[in-house]
Amino acid sequence: MNMDLDDSAEDKANMESFEESNQAGYHHLVYLYFSDEEAGQQLATALAAYHYEAIQFHEPEELLSAIQVRAPHALLMDIDSEAGKRARLRLGNRLISSFPVIYISSQDDFTQRLAAVREGAEGYFLKPLDVEALSAKIDEKIARNEVLAYRILVVDDDEMLAAYYEAILSSAGMHVISINNPGEILDTLKKFKPELILTDLNMPVCSGLEMAQIIRQNNRYLDVPIVFLSTETEKQMTAIQTGADDFLSKPIDPETLISVIASRAERYRHLRRQR
């Protein structure tokens, strides 16, 4: 397969641009889960000095609803209270797990730290908090997630569905944009350089199959994964023969969608690194 020799240089330039925007004072979104409102507000004020947008929550359901609407770059949880324990149980079943979760506690023992590791916490800080060290840990985890974010292009003439898929994949840490007009595909490919295209099979003016053929006409996009979504499973073989890499039947649950898209995008990224 052919690859544009400027791609790696352009990716590097994009990363440098991202770093410059951070240095210019970009605010990352951090959610705080504290049963002690005053302590949470004090931490939010302290984090503001490190250029974070900190929003505090007190109830598990409220926090989960906020995550589904707008995923944070990181979540800090006070786990000492009963409310903290309830939130840990609820978050243990959450679909969205791309952002780092950091536990805050007054308990420094092996059992608590082991539980944190098993629950997927990426940090464990003791009270009273060293805000500077906490900020450094948050930055480290956010930077790692930003680098690993896959670029996903969603194409669907149904604006609500496109927004739904975009929200699910964005919440999983992916960098996602969506278009509703297949006629915009070539310009979008040039500007966005997606690592995977998720598209509906049936669209007016230009079907998903026709769009895939247009994409494959360009050697530069021969190996960009294309994943179709449709209720018409009988068209699966036709889609694969046309150049699709996968075919997902509607309706699809968010967990499966995230898993399939992430694995396909990672495989594409890995193959590009080998060249």
Sequence and secondary structure as in RCSB ss.txt:
>XXXX:A:sequence
MNMDLDDSAEDKANMESFEESNQAGYHHLVYLYFSDEEAGQQLATALAAYHYEAIQFHEPEELLSAIQVRAPHAL
LMDIDSEAGKRARLRLGNRLISSFPVIYISSQDDFTQRLAAVREGAEGYFLKPLDVEALSAKIDEKIARNEVLAY
RILVVDDDEMLAAYYEAILSSAGMHVISINNPGEILDTLKKFKPELILTDLNMPVCSGLEMAQIIRQNNRYLDVP
IVFLSTETEKQMTAIQTGADDFLSKPIDPETLISVIASRAERYRHLRRQR
>XXXX:A:secstr
    TTHHHHHHHHHHHHHHHHHTT  EEEEEE SSHHHHHHHHHHHHTTTEEEEEE SHHHHHHHHHHS  SEE
EEE SSHHHHHHHHHHTT S   S EEEEES   HHHHHHHHHTT SEEEESS  HHHHHHHHHHHHHHHHHH  
EEEEE S HHHHHHHHHHHHHTT EEEEES GGGHHHHHHHH  SEEEEES  SSS HHHHHHHHHTSGGGTTS 
EEEEES GGGHHHHHHHT SEEEESS  HHHHHHHHHHHHHHHHHHHHT 
